[in-house]
């Protein structure tokens, strides 16, 4: 399937948002007063945007299979390709960071290399790997998606298929809300690192997948796209206040957690919907986000996400700068250049080669030779 340059552009902005968040955190900027500090604090909204895009792009082939009678993805092949897409680069970054800065025993190494870090007692993440809490959640969604798609499609076949699909998907945000309530009631904050807590974001993407196949293009969203993007910005400003929890490392209470979840989901939906549900590629918004530069940054965004934290850590180790200090602009410039260089190399040397390997032996068998044509009967 042809890549959507605008969605790649959104992915690029999300990756840059996570990087700015961590530069602001390491330099201590986000803990200061002022609008800039407040706005950097909530750039973690980039993670819900990543999750939404995963739900949209990965679930859409299953939706096409149900609504358009297209071939359904084969779960084994789908998981094989997901593994090759995600694990090689993750393993390289994690191995190097652990080798350089961790004194873990083999059980710690196994935990991080097998993406089990969210399911054990929560300690401080190893240096250079504090961004990796998202990876077990993504992998859990990859593993659950084939079963989830099967259940939704069994339900949808009993009536109006797209409507019933959307109704089934609507159950997933309820699970996320229940997860927040249970985690606070039981005082188990680690539940926020598990898939149920984040299903609301994946569900938003899955719902967009249904709408994008069913309706193709929603003209109202196309007409209101500028207003939707402005509304996303206004909600992000609201998200940046203490309504969504403290700006420090203090955990939010239940009400703040629910507000934050709702605002993050709303911002993610409003940012992605004008591109996913109104894909008019001649529009200004598509030309801006889908230009060759941002589209390429989107393609390498996974490597950028993986590498930016080790590069920031390396800067602090080499320069001897103390945590929560440092010049924001200097750290940003140097770590951006360093991360870009290593991300380009990682994408072309690791990611692309892993994708090529994933396709070997997985291509469909060629069709059998056509039977020899019978001699044509004479025209009478």
Secondary structure by P-SEA (a helix, b strand, c coil): ccccaaaaaaaaaaaaaaaaaaaaaaacccccccaaaaaaaaccaaaaaaaaaaaaaaaaaaaaaaccccccccaaaaaaaaaaaccaaaaaaaaaaaaccccccaaaaaaaaacccccccccccccccccccaaaaaaaaaaaaaaaaaaaaaaaaccaaaaaaaaaaaaaaaaaaaaaaaaaaacccccccccccaaaaaaaaaaaaaaaaaccccaaaaaaaaaaaaaaaaaaaaaacccccccccccccaaaaaaaaaaaaaaaaaaccccccccccccccccccccaaaaaaaaaaaaaaacaaaaaaaaaaaaccccccccaaaaaaaaaaaaaaaaaaaaaccaaaaaaaaaccccccccccccccccccccc
